């Protein structure tokens, strides 16, 4: 079997992949929770959250040009902190986070679909999971093309929500002269930060990207900017036309924006949420299998996973294993509590990656794409702060 992945991905598909991973299904419920904390200043909270995420994204961008390989985070930590065992732990942690996240989204997306169409839950989850695993095995170009289609549907749905909010009549508590309550804005920004997790998945596609040293940083930064603008516009539309008390208490806040802005039902948003969920599942399966592929290159007992199919050019065994785990957990386990742990895992990885870049830049300042030393320092501090707050909230 071949050991090399095929380089078939350009800037457009890679950026769409990043946007799709970050936007995911979360924005369809997160707006209400952020509005509950920040009120009409929810867009400001999303802006601040994007600025908090930016240093870590820039650190990933530099590392992606220094070491454009699958299992990016594991390779970064191995290079910077010189602890091979820690690199393996990081790689497997990222695989675990992606697998659990995909299982949680598969469960949620199946729930959306079965609420619209009368289908058996478990069988539907298995069929959706198998279809997406099949796409992931068929080829990376096919996978990211399907993901891009889902992303277009997702973004179109959000654009409709923004239009509904912009064209509707503003509610009274939006038109009142506001004073910024910074404690609420800051608390909401920490919550909103988790909506930006996903840019790190881009680096794990490095071995399938044409001209990775130029393409990777651009894709990471473009995805972050596009997602930030989307979040700000959607949250502005929401607080403009929906009373804050209704918005904050809703599990389907974007449906409220539509009904308040345009009138009528918003069942079509459930279908778009299913597309968003399928996008998230496919993206996580693709990402986790690449990390397992990359870790297998450096770990004897995982070497069986460092093989790409000679025809498809994808890590078939790694993808199949991830797919089985995703489907099994989605059907058999209550995922909600496990899914909450994925943010903590990834924030811990952000801390290690920023620390590794600080160490690397001190000994080797040269790279195809460079950021100032202050960037990984800020990324390290921001990730530590968010991690501490997330543990405090969990406790």
C-alpha positions as CSV (number, residue, x, y, z in Angstrom):
1,X,0.0,0.0,0.0
2,X,1.1,3.6,-0.7
3,X,2.4,5.7,2.2
4,X,2.0,9.1,0.7
5,X,-1.2,11.2,0.6
6,X,-2.2,12.9,-2.6
7,X,-1.7,16.7,-2.9
8,X,-5.0,17.8,-4.5
9,X,-6.3,20.7,-2.3
10,X,-6.0,24.4,-3.1
11,X,-6.7,27.6,-1.2
12,X,-10.4,27.8,-1.9
13,X,-11.3,24.3,-0.7
14,X,-9.0,24.5,2.3
15,X,-10.5,27.8,3.4
16,X,-14.1,26.4,2.9
17,X,-13.1,23.4,5.0
18,X,-11.8,25.7,7.8
19,X,-15.0,27.8,7.7
20,X,-17.2,24.7,7.7
21,X,-15.4,23.2,10.7
22,X,-15.5,26.5,12.7
23,X,-19.1,27.5,11.9
24,X,-20.4,23.9,12.3
25,X,-23.8,23.4,14.0
26,X,-22.8,25.4,17.1
27,X,-23.8,28.8,15.8
28,X,-27.4,27.6,15.5
29,X,-27.6,27.5,19.3
30,X,-24.8,29.6,20.6
31,X,-26.1,33.0,19.7
32,X,-28.8,32.8,22.4
33,X,-26.3,31.9,25.1
34,X,-23.9,34.7,24.2
35,X,-26.8,37.2,24.0
36,X,-27.9,36.1,27.5
37,X,-24.5,37.4,28.8
38,X,-23.7,40.3,26.6
39,X,-27.2,41.6,25.6
40,X,-27.2,43.8,22.5
41,X,-23.4,43.8,22.6
42,X,-23.2,40.2,21.5
43,X,-21.4,41.1,18.2
44,X,-18.7,42.8,20.3
45,X,-18.2,39.6,22.3
46,X,-17.8,37.6,19.1
47,X,-15.2,40.2,17.8
48,X,-13.3,39.9,21.1
49,X,-13.4,36.1,21.0
50,X,-12.0,36.2,17.4
51,X,-9.2,38.5,18.6
52,X,-8.5,36.0,21.5
53,X,-8.3,33.1,19.0
54,X,-6.2,35.1,16.5
55,X,-2.8,34.7,18.2
56,X,-3.1,30.9,18.4
57,X,-4.3,30.8,14.8
58,X,-1.3,32.8,13.7
59,X,1.0,30.4,15.7
60,X,-0.6,27.5,13.9
61,X,0.0,29.4,10.6
62,X,3.7,29.8,11.2
63,X,4.2,26.2,12.4
64,X,2.2,24.9,9.3
65,X,4.9,26.4,7.1
66,X,7.8,25.1,9.2
67,X,6.4,21.6,9.4
68,X,3.7,21.0,6.8
69,X,2.8,17.4,7.9
70,X,-0.3,15.5,9.0
71,X,-0.7,15.2,12.8
72,X,0.4,18.9,12.9
73,X,0.0,19.5,16.6
74,X,1.9,16.4,17.6
75,X,4.8,17.3,15.2
76,X,4.9,20.9,16.5
77,X,5.1,19.8,20.1
78,X,7.8,17.1,19.2
79,X,9.9,19.8,17.5
80,X,9.5,22.6,20.0
81,X,9.4,20.8,23.4
82,X,11.5,17.8,22.4
83,X,9.3,15.3,24.3
84,X,8.3,12.5,21.9
85,X,6.0,10.9,24.4
86,X,4.2,14.2,24.9
87,X,3.8,14.6,21.1
88,X,2.1,11.2,20.9
89,X,-0.2,12.1,23.8
90,X,-1.1,15.3,21.9
91,X,-1.7,13.5,18.7
92,X,-4.0,10.9,20.3
93,X,-5.8,13.6,22.3
94,X,-6.6,15.5,19.1
95,X,-7.9,12.2,17.6
96,X,-10.0,11.6,20.7
97,X,-11.4,15.2,20.6
98,X,-12.3,15.0,16.9
99,X,-13.9,11.5,17.3
100,X,-16.0,12.5,20.3
101,X,-16.9,15.8,18.7
102,X,-18.0,14.1,15.5
103,X,-20.1,11.6,17.5
104,X,-21.8,14.4,19.4
105,X,-22.6,16.2,16.2
106,X,-23.8,13.0,14.5
107,X,-26.2,12.5,17.4
108,X,-27.4,16.1,17.2
109,X,-27.7,16.2,13.5
110,X,-29.7,12.9,13.5
111,X,-32.0,14.5,16.1
112,X,-32.6,17.5,13.8
113,X,-33.4,15.2,10.9
114,X,-35.7,12.9,12.8
115,X,-37.6,15.9,14.1
116,X,-38.4,16.9,10.5
117,X,-38.8,13.4,8.9
118,X,-40.2,10.4,10.8
119,X,-37.2,8.1,10.8
120,X,-35.8,5.6,13.4
121,X,-33.0,7.4,15.3
122,X,-30.3,4.7,15.5
123,X,-30.6,3.4,12.0
124,X,-30.6,6.9,10.6
125,X,-27.4,7.7,12.6
126,X,-25.7,4.6,11.3
127,X,-26.6,5.3,7.7
128,X,-25.5,8.9,7.8
129,X,-22.3,7.9,9.5
130,X,-21.5,5.2,6.9
131,X,-22.3,7.6,4.0
132,X,-19.9,10.2,5.4
133,X,-17.2,7.6,6.1
134,X,-17.6,6.4,2.5
135,X,-17.0,10.0,1.2
136,X,-14.0,10.4,3.5
137,X,-12.4,7.1,2.1
138,X,-13.2,8.0,-1.6
139,X,-10.7,10.8,-1.7
140,X,-9.7,14.1,0.0
141,X,-10.8,16.1,-3.0
142,X,-14.2,14.5,-2.9
143,X,-14.4,14.9,0.9
144,X,-13.5,18.6,0.8
145,X,-15.8,19.2,-2.2
146,X,-18.7,17.7,-0.3
147,X,-17.7,19.7,2.8
148,X,-17.6,22.9,0.6
149,X,-21.1,22.2,-0.6
150,X,-22.3,21.8,3.0
151,X,-20.5,25.0,3.9
152,X,-22.2,26.9,1.1
153,X,-25.6,25.7,2.4
154,X,-24.6,26.6,5.9
155,X,-23.4,30.1,5.0
156,X,-26.5,30.7,2.8
157,X,-28.7,29.8,5.8
158,X,-26.8,32.3,8.0
159,X,-27.1,34.9,5.2
160,X,-30.9,34.4,5.2
161,X,-30.9,34.9,9.0
162,X,-28.9,38.1,8.7
163,X,-31.2,39.4,5.9
164,X,-34.3,38.6,8.1
165,X,-32.8,40.4,11.0
166,X,-31.7,43.4,8.9
167,X,-35.1,43.9,7.2
168,X,-37.3,43.3,10.2
169,X,-38.4,46.0,12.7
170,X,-36.0,46.5,15.6
171,X,-37.3,45.6,19.0
172,X,-37.5,48.2,21.9
173,X,-34.5,46.9,23.9
174,X,-32.3,47.2,20.8
175,X,-33.2,50.9,20.2
176,X,-32.6,52.0,23.8
177,X,-29.4,53.9,24.2
178,X,-27.1,51.2,25.6
179,X,-24.1,51.3,28.0
180,X,-21.5,48.6,27.6
181,X,-21.5,46.2,30.5
182,X,-18.0,45.0,30.1
183,X,-18.3,42.1,32.6
184,X,-21.1,40.6,30.6
185,X,-19.3,41.2,27.3
186,X,-16.1,39.6,28.6
187,X,-18.0,36.6,30.0
188,X,-19.8,36.1,26.7
189,X,-16.5,36.4,24.8
190,X,-15.1,33.4,26.7
191,X,-18.2,31.5,25.8
192,X,-18.0,32.7,22.1
193,X,-14.3,31.7,22.0
194,X,-15.3,28.0,21.7
195,X,-17.1,28.8,18.5
196,X,-13.7,29.6,16.9
197,X,-12.2,26.2,17.7
198,X,-11.6,24.4,14.4
199,X,-9.0,26.5,12.7
200,X,-6.4,24.0,14.1
201,X,-7.9,21.2,11.9
202,X,-6.6,22.9,8.8
203,X,-3.0,22.1,9.6
204,X,-3.7,18.4,9.6
205,X,-4.5,18.6,5.9
206,X,-0.9,19.8,5.1
207,X,0.3,16.7,3.2
208,X,-2.7,16.9,0.8
209,X,-2.3,20.7,0.0
210,X,-0.6,22.0,-3.0
211,X,2.2,24.5,-2.0
212,X,1.4,24.2,1.7
213,X,3.9,26.9,2.8
214,X,1.9,29.5,1.0
215,X,-1.6,28.0,1.1
216,X,-1.8,27.0,4.8
217,X,-1.3,30.4,6.5
218,X,-3.7,32.1,4.0
219,X,-6.4,29.5,4.6
220,X,-6.1,29.7,8.4
221,X,-6.3,33.5,8.4
222,X,-9.1,33.7,5.8
223,X,-11.2,31.1,7.6
224,X,-10.8,33.0,10.9
225,X,-11.7,36.4,9.3
226,X,-14.7,35.0,7.4
227,X,-16.0,33.2,10.5
228,X,-15.6,36.3,12.7
229,X,-17.6,38.4,10.3
230,X,-20.4,35.7,10.0
231,X,-20.7,35.5,13.8
232,X,-20.8,39.2,14.3
233,X,-23.5,39.7,11.5
234,X,-25.7,36.8,12.8
235,X,-25.5,38.0,16.4
236,X,-26.3,41.6,15.3
237,X,-29.3,40.3,13.4
238,X,-30.5,38.3,16.4
239,X,-30.3,41.1,19.0
240,X,-31.8,43.6,16.5
241,X,-35.2,41.9,16.0
242,X,-35.7,39.4,18.9
243,X,-36.3,40.5,22.5
244,X,-33.3,39.6,24.6
245,X,-35.3,37.5,27.2
246,X,-36.7,35.3,24.4
247,X,-33.4,35.1,22.6
248,X,-31.5,34.1,25.7
249,X,-33.9,31.3,26.6
250,X,-34.2,29.8,23.2
251,X,-32.5,26.6,22.0
252,X,-33.2,27.6,18.4
253,X,-32.4,31.3,18.4
254,X,-31.9,31.6,14.6
255,X,-35.4,30.3,14.0
256,X,-36.6,33.1,16.3
257,X,-34.7,35.7,14.2
258,X,-36.5,34.4,11.0
259,X,-40.0,34.4,12.6
260,X,-39.6,37.8,14.2
261,X,-37.9,39.3,11.1
262,X,-40.0,37.8,8.3
263,X,-42.9,36.0,10.0
264,X,-43.9,32.3,9.4
265,X,-42.1,29.1,10.3
266,X,-38.4,28.4,10.0
267,X,-38.4,24.6,9.4
268,X,-35.9,25.1,6.6
269,X,-33.4,26.1,9.2
270,X,-33.6,22.6,10.7
271,X,-32.6,21.2,7.3
272,X,-29.7,23.6,7.1
273,X,-28.7,22.6,10.6
274,X,-28.6,19.0,9.4
275,X,-26.2,20.1,6.5
276,X,-24.1,21.9,9.1
277,X,-23.9,18.8,11.3
278,X,-22.9,16.6,8.3
279,X,-20.2,19.1,7.5
280,X,-18.9,19.0,11.0
281,X,-18.9,15.2,11.1
282,X,-17.2,14.8,7.8
283,X,-14.5,17.4,8.7
284,X,-13.8,15.8,12.0
285,X,-13.5,12.3,10.5
286,X,-11.1,13.5,7.8
287,X,-9.1,15.5,10.4
288,X,-8.8,12.7,13.0
289,X,-7.8,10.1,10.4
290,X,-5.0,12.3,9.2
291,X,-3.7,12.8,12.7
292,X,-3.8,9.0,13.3
293,X,-2.0,8.6,9.9
294,X,0.7,11.1,11.0
295,X,1.2,9.7,14.5
296,X,1.6,6.3,12.9
297,X,4.6,7.5,11.0
298,X,6.5,8.1,14.3
299,X,5.0,5.5,16.6
300,X,5.8,1.8,16.1
301,X,2.6,0.4,17.7
302,X,0.5,2.7,15.5
303,X,2.5,2.2,12.3
304,X,-0.3,0.1,10.8
305,X,-2.3,3.4,10.4
306,X,0.4,5.1,8.4
307,X,-0.7,3.8,5.0
308,X,-2.6,5.5,2.2
309,X,-4.7,3.5,-0.3
310,X,-2.9,3.4,-3.7
311,X,-6.1,4.2,-5.6
312,X,-7.9,6.6,-3.3
313,X,-4.8,8.3,-1.8
314,X,-6.5,8.3,1.7
315,X,-5.7,6.6,5.0
316,X,-8.5,4.0,4.6
317,X,-7.7,2.0,7.8
318,X,-7.5,5.1,10.0
319,X,-10.7,6.5,8.4
320,X,-12.6,3.3,8.9
321,X,-11.5,3.0,12.6
322,X,-12.5,6.6,13.3
323,X,-15.8,6.1,11.5
324,X,-16.7,3.0,13.5
325,X,-15.9,4.8,16.8
326,X,-18.0,7.8,15.8
327,X,-21.0,5.8,14.8
328,X,-20.7,3.5,17.8
329,X,-20.5,6.4,20.3
330,X,-23.3,8.3,18.6
331,X,-25.6,5.4,18.9
332,X,-24.6,3.9,22.3
333,X,-23.3,6.8,24.5
334,X,-24.8,10.0,26.0
335,X,-22.2,12.2,24.2
336,X,-23.1,15.6,25.8
337,X,-20.7,15.3,28.8
338,X,-17.9,13.9,26.7
339,X,-18.3,16.6,24.1
340,X,-17.8,19.3,26.7
341,X,-14.3,17.8,27.4
342,X,-13.2,18.4,23.7
343,X,-12.8,22.2,24.3
344,X,-10.6,21.6,27.3
345,X,-8.5,19.1,25.4
346,X,-8.0,21.4,22.5
347,X,-7.3,24.4,24.7
348,X,-4.6,22.3,26.4
349,X,-3.2,21.5,23.0
350,X,-3.2,25.3,22.1
351,X,-1.1,26.0,25.3
352,X,1.5,23.3,24.2
353,X,1.6,24.5,20.6
354,X,2.1,28.1,21.5
355,X,4.8,27.1,24.0
356,X,6.5,24.9,21.4
357,X,6.6,27.8,18.9
358,X,8.1,30.1,21.6
359,X,10.9,27.5,22.1
360,X,11.4,27.0,18.3
361,X,11.6,30.7,17.5
362,X,14.3,31.2,20.1
363,X,16.6,28.7,18.4
364,X,15.5,29.1,14.8
365,X,13.9,32.5,13.9
366,X,13.7,31.7,10.2
367,X,10.4,30.4,8.6
368,X,8.5,30.9,5.3
369,X,5.8,32.6,7.3
370,X,6.8,34.4,10.5
371,X,4.9,36.1,13.3
372,X,6.4,38.2,16.1
373,X,7.4,36.5,19.4
374,X,4.5,38.3,21.1
375,X,2.0,36.3,19.1
376,X,2.6,32.8,20.6
377,X,3.1,34.5,24.0
378,X,-0.4,36.1,23.7
379,X,-1.7,32.8,22.4
380,X,-0.3,30.9,25.3
381,X,-1.7,33.3,27.9
382,X,-5.1,33.5,26.2
383,X,-5.4,29.8,26.0
384,X,-4.4,29.3,29.6
385,X,-7.0,31.9,30.7
386,X,-9.8,30.3,28.6
387,X,-8.8,26.9,30.0
388,X,-8.9,28.1,33.6
389,X,-12.3,29.7,33.0
390,X,-13.6,26.6,31.4
391,X,-12.5,24.4,34.3
392,X,-14.0,27.0,36.7
393,X,-17.3,26.8,34.8
394,X,-17.2,23.0,34.8
395,X,-16.6,22.9,38.5
